Amino acid sequence: MEKSPYKFLDFYTTDDQDIFFGRERETNILVADILVSRLVVLFARTGTGKTSLINAGVRPVLKDRGFKTYYVRVEKDPAQAALDELNKDSKLTGKITGDSLSSQLVSVVNVGKRPIVLFFDQFEEFFIQITDRGAHQKFVSEMAKTYENVNSGIHIVFSMREEYYHEMDEFRSEIPSIFFQNSSLRLLPLDADQARAAIINPAAALDVKFDLDLANEIIKDLQDDKDGIRAPSLQIICDTLWRKEDPTDRHITLQDYEGLGRAQSILDRRLAEDIETAVADEESVSLTLMRQLIPLLQTKQDTKYPRAFDELVTTLQTDDKTLRALTSRLTDIQVIKDMTISGIEAIEWASDYLAAQTPELLRLVKKIELNRILEKAVRKSREARQILEGKESESGVNPVPFMAEEELDALYFREGEFQQLSQSIEYLTNIDSSDVLLFLLDAALFHQRYMMVWFEKISQSSAAPLEILREKIHDKKTHINLSVGAIHLLAELGSDEAFSVLEEALNEADLALEVVDMLVET
């Protein structure tokens, strides 16, 4: 099918008004408040859809009413950010006059000959990233001058996370009405009816049927008595359902939803699958670099943190090409957005939802890393074993006793990597195979580390785990370290059956002394 009408973790823009549904009521209320109060604070929990409401809901309506709107990110200086945004308007180039933001805004209205609305989105950045109190007071004073000019034709909206709403008290001394009812609007999570519209109508706008019973099941699965229905979760699910294998099928059904495992399974897997795809080419994309990058894109307040690209290159001690390869992949899967801060190239998470997911993202990258280490080690071990078998076939001599250190590392895992995996078993997803478990037990016996851990794992899938240890003792083609490891493990197990196998090892001349020592110790 064509491009998805759902945004995954991105927000709706002014170009998306035809596929933006579910917020008609809030659009009308916010437009009315803007017109009447001239200065409005829009606040909500993260992930509620403030930016989408502004861009795809409110701005198009204001445009139809003759207003010119500007969308501004606070960045490091809200006044400069506003001026930079105004200067992007070709009709204003070289025509903005005045030595302060308030006077410059007046000149914008005069030049354009129509009222304007400035939307300062993610305004919590004003309190998080700008620590200069003098800069705070200067901006507050400029906003107060603008507000006091009743006939200026200038309207202001501050959009922010609700936990920072109380910080707007800083404005109250100069703008006493800042907390009045018509000057503030709390955006609530989607209710069932709104969610239903946000699910069904975007697809219908592209002539795709989204079954009503499916929409109701999604709502039931996402409904939370406290939080309502969170927009990011809904968007992730709908966008995933849109990506059907058959692009000609224009009907999304409950069967499709069930096939994906329903809401929680989709939410658990979609981001993980996309990131795994993005970093699939391990030669060009560094997982280590990604693990280092993730926490740098989050503030201490769990909001997204715009970072200058050149600054990240320096901080991460990498090069432009390597970092760009990674961020380009992450941009392609819509988890990172390119932006500019005062003309400087920068990146940030596509949503505060991702910033709040930083611990989970780090776990995800670690999971991918560890599973790749294991896959690579298993592959190298198989290749090393084939080489050994070839050598034995050619010479008729068992090559194991003559193996070099590099060959041993390939056959039985590097000790450091093996330890790393053994300490994080919960991250490993591909250890169900008996071949993989046998490889890991061999590594444990060879290094004599985590032997009980991997023996217990293999015991869950093998009916006769002690037979495996017996084989390690009597097989002449087994490296001596594995035989010694098996002896130590049998002694640690301490069962009658284990001691029976241990006694058998007394018949092996090169192991007898090791067995005697173990029996004496136990």
N, C-alpha and C positions, 0 to 999 in steps of 0.2 A: 504494500500500500504506500501511498504518498507520505510525505513528512508528517510526523505525529502532531496532532493538535494538543497533545499534553506536553508539559514542559519538563518532566522528570524533576531535576533539582534547580532548574533555571526559573526566572520569573517571566510573566507575560509582559510584552512591550506594547507600545502604541500601535504597532502593526498587527497585533493579535486581538483587537477588539471584537472581531467577528467570531472568535472561538473562545472568548472569555465569558463564562457563565457562573451564576450562583451568587454574585455579589451586587445584584441590581439594587437592592434596598440600601446597602451601605454606600453605593455610588451616589444615589440620590441624596442621602443624608449629608455626605461629605461635601457634595457640590453646594447644597443649601447653606451649610455652615461656612464654607469658604466665601460665598457671596455676602452673607449677612455679617459674619464676625470679622472677616478679612485676615484674621490670624488664627490658625487652628493647629492643635497638637493631635496627631493621630498616633495612638499607641496600642500595642498588642504584644502577645507572646511571640517569640521567634517562630518562624514557620507558619504564621497565620495568613500571610499573603498581602502584606501592606504594600509592597512594591508593585505587585500585580494589580492591586486595586487602583493605585495611583495611575499607572501607565496605561493599562488596558480598559479601566473603568472610567475614572474621573477625567483624565486629560482629554480624551476624545469628546466628552460631553461639553467641557469648557471650550474646546476649540469650536464646536458647533454654535456656542453662544457668543463667539466673537473674542474670546480671550486667547492670548498667547501664553503658552506654558513652558516652563524650563525645569528640567530635572537636574538636581545638584547633589553630589556627594560631598560631605563635609571635608574629607581628606585632612590636611594639616592646617587649613585656614579656610573657614566657610565663606568668608567674604571674597577671598581670591578665587576659590572654587566657583562661586557664583559668577564672578566676573569672567572667568575662563569659559564658562558655559554660555554666557551671553555673547561673548566674542565669536562663538562658533556660528552664530546667526549671521549669515552674509549680509542681511539688510541692516545690521548694526555696525558692521566693520568700519572703524574709524569715526563713528558718530556718537559713541558713549562718552559723555563728559561728566565732570564732577570729581572732587577729591575725596569722597567717602562713598561707601556702598549705598547709603540712603539717597544721596544726590544722584549717583549713577543710575539707580533704579528709576528715579523720576525722569531722567533723560531718555531711558529706554522706552518708557510709556509715551513720552513726547515724540520721539522719532517714529515709533511704530503706530502712533495714533490709535492705540487700543489698550485696554487693561491687561495686566500680566499676572501670572501666578507662579511663584517660585516654590518648588517642592524640595525641601532639604531632607533627603531620605537617609535612613540609618543615622539619625542625628545623635544617637548615643555615642558616636565617635567623638562628638564635641566634648563629652565628659571623660571619655576613655583616653583619647590620644592627645588632647590639647591640655597641657598642664599649666600653661602660663595664665595666671589669674587676670593679668592686665589684658591679655588677648580676649579672654572671656568677657570682661566688662566692656571692652570696646565694641565687640559684636552685639552684646545685649543692648548697648546704647544706640547702635545703628538700627537695630530692629525696632526699638522703642520710637525713634524718630520717624521711621517708616510707618509704624502703626498710628502714630499721632496725626499723621497727615491724612485725614479722613478722605479727602477727595483726590488722593494721589493715583488711584487706579492700580495700586499695588496690593497683592494678596500673598500671604505667606502660609505655608504648611510645613510643620516639623513632623516627620515620621520617625518613630523610635520604638525600641523594645520597652515593654511596660515596666520592667524593673528599674528603668532609668527615668521614668515619668516624674518621680518626685524631685529629680535634679532640676526640673524646669522651675522650681522655686527661686532659682537664681535670677529668673526674669521678672519675678512678681513685683519687685520694688519699683520697676520702671514700667511694667505692663501688668497692672493689678488684675486685669480680666483673664490672665493666662489660664486660670483653672476654672473659669466659668463654664457652665454646661454647654453652651453653643461654641465654646472655644476649644473643646476637646472631645474626641471620639475614640472610644475603646473598640477596637475590632475584635470580635469574638471568633472562635473557631467555627467552621462550617457546621450548621445543623443538618439534619437528615435531608430536608427538602433542598437546601442549597447544594449539598454534596451530590444529590441525585441529578440536579441540573448540571453540575460541573462534570459529572461522569458521562451522561447521555448526550447532552447538547453539542459539545465540541465534535464528537464523532458524527452526529447527525448533520452538522454544518458541512462535512465533507462526504455526505451521502453514505455513511457507514452506520449500520444498526448496532446499537449497544443494548442488549436485552435488559428490560426493566427488572426481571427477577435477578439477574446478575448484579445490577446496580444495588439492589436491596441487600444482597448477600455481602457485597463489599462494605456497605454502610454498617451492616450488623457486625462485621468482623472488626471494623475500625472504630466503632462508637465507643466513646469513653465518657462516663458520667461526669467526670471532672473537666476533661480537656475537649470534649466534643470530637469533631473529626478534623484531624490535622491535615492541612493542605499538602505538605510534602509526601506523606504516606499515600494519600489518594493519588497524587500525580505519579509517583513511582509505580504504583500498581496499574493504573490506566495506561501509562506509557509502555509498560512491559506487555500488557495484553495486546496493545496495538501492534507490537512486533511479532506478528504471527508468521509461521513458516510459509504459509500460502498467501502471497501478496494479492491474489485475485479475490480472496474471500473477504467480502465486505460485511461480515456479520460476526460480531464478537459475542460469545455465548457463555453460559454458566459452565459448560463442559470445558471451555478453554481455561477458565479460572481454576476449576478443579484439577485440570491437568498440570497446572503450575504449582499446585499445593496450597492454594488460597493465600490470604493476605500475609500471614507471618512468614511463610516460606518465601514468598516473592520479596518481601522486605529484607529477609535475611540473605537472600542469594543475589538479588539484582546488582547491587553495588559491588559485591565481591566478584561476580562474574565479569562485570564491565572493567574493573580494575585489573583483574587477571588477564583479560584480553588486551588491555592497554599496555601491559608490561610483558606481553608474551614473548617478544623478541629480546631475550636477555642480553644479547650482544650489544644492542643499541640503547637499552633503557636499564638504568641501574636501580635495583630495589633498595640498595643501601642508601643511595642518594634520595630516593623517595621517602624512606624512613626518617632521614634527617630533615627533609623538607616539611613534612606534615605538621610537626609542632610549631614551626616558624610561621604558619599561616593562621594561628589562633592567638587571640589575646588572652590575658589572664581571666577575663570575664566570659570566656567561651564564645566570643564573637569572632567573625572572620577578620583577618588582619591583612590589609593590602600591603604588599611588599614590593619595593622597587626591584626589578629584575637584576640589575647590576649589583645591587646590594646583596642579593641572594647568592650570586656567583661568588662573591668575596666571602660571605659568611660560610657557605658550604664548601669552600676551597675546591671548587670545580671550575670548569670552563664554560663559556657561553654555549657552545655546540652541544655539550652533554646535557646541560640543564634544559636547553631549549627542546631537545629530543624528548625529554621526560614531560615537560609542561605541555608540549604540543599534543602528546598522546592523551594527557589528562583533560586538555581542552576539548579534544575530539569526543570524549565520552561525557562531556558537560559537567564535570566536577570542578573545573577551574575556569575562571574567566580572565581574559586579557583586559587591561584597562590602562589609563594614563593618570598619573598624579602630577599635576602642574607640568604637563608635557613630558613626564618621565614614564617610560614603559614599566608596567607593574602587573602583578597577578594577584588573585585572591580566590578563595573558595567561591563556588557558584552560589552558595547559600550558607546562612548561619547554621542551618541544620548540619552541614558537614563539619563546621567548626566545633559544634557540640559533640560530634562523633569522633573527635580526635583519638581518644583511647581505643575505640573500636577499629578505626582505620589503621592504627599502629599494630594492633593484634592481627588484622587482616594481612598487612604487609609481612609481618613476621611469619604468619602461616604460609604465605606463598613462598617466602625465602626458604623456610625449613623443608617444605615439601620438594622444592626444586633441588636443594642440597641432597635430599634422600634419593630422588629420581636419578640425579647425576651419578651418585655413588653406586647405586644398583646397576646402572648402565655400565659404568667403568669396571665394576666387579665381574659382570658377565663377560665383558671383552677380555679382561685379564685372565679369566678362567679358560676362555677359548684359546688364548695364546699359550697357556700352560699345557693344555691338552694337545695342542699342535706340537709343542716342543717334546712332550713325552712320546708322542706318536713317531716323531722323527728319530729320536735318540734311544727310545726304549728305557730311558732313565727317568725316575720321578724327579721333576725339577723343583719341587717345593722346598727342600732343605737349602737350595742354592739361590733362593729368591732375593733380589735386591730390595732395599728399603722402599723405593718407589713402587715396585711391584706389590709389596706387602700393603702399602697404603691404598693402592687401587683395589686389591682383592678384599681387604678387611676394613676399609674406611680409615680416613685420617682421624687420629684420636680426638683432636679438638672439635672437629665437626660432629663426630659421634657423641661426644659429651654434650654438645649443644642440643642435639636432637633428643638425647635421652632425658634431658632436664625439661623438655617441653613436649612430651608425648601428646598432650591434649591438642596440639596444633596439627598433628599429622593425620592426614585423611586417607592415605593410600597404603596402610599397613595391614590390610585385611588379607592380602595375598600371602600364601604360605611361603613362597619363594622370598618375599621381602622380609618376612619375620625370621626365616632361617638365616638370611644374610645379616640381620641385626643381631641375632643371637650369636652368630659366628664372630661378629665384631666385638660383642660383649666378652666372649670367651677369650678372644685374641688379646684384647686390652685389659682383661680382668677388671672391667668396670661395668656397673649396672647389670650384672649377670642375672640377679634375681628378678629385676624389673622385666627383662626381655624373656626370661624363662617363664614367668607368670603369664606374659602375653601369649607366648606360643602354646602354653598349656591350655588356654581357652579355646584353641582351634585344633589341637592335636590330641588324639585319644591315648597316645603313648609317648609323652614328652621325654621320659627317661631313656627311651630307645634312641632318641636323638643324641643324648649325652654318651650313651654306650658306643654309638657309632664313632663319635669324636675320639674316643679312647682307643678303639681298635683299628681305625682306618689308617693305614700306613701313609696315605697320600695327604693326610691332614697335617697342617703345620703344628709343631710341638706346642706352641702357645695355646692352641685350641684344646689340646689334650690336657694340658696343665690347668687351663681355665675350667674345663669340665670337672676335673678332680676337686678343685676348690669349691665349685658350685655344689657338687654332690655332698661334700662335707657340710656345706652351709645348709643344705636342705635337711639333712639329719634324719630322714625317715629310714625305716628298715629296708625299703626297696632301694633307696639311694645308697645305703651302705653296702647292699648286695652288689650293686654295679661297681662301687668303689673297690670292693675286694677283688673283683675280676681284674681290675687294673694292675693288681700285684703280679699278674702273669706277663705284663708288658715290661721288659727289662729296662727300657729307658724311662719308665714312669714309676717303677717300684719304690724308689727312695722318696719320691714326691708323695706317694700314697701313704707310706709309713709315717712320714712327717705329719700328714693330715690326720691319720688315725690317732697318733700320739697326742696331737693338739686337742682332738675332740674326745 
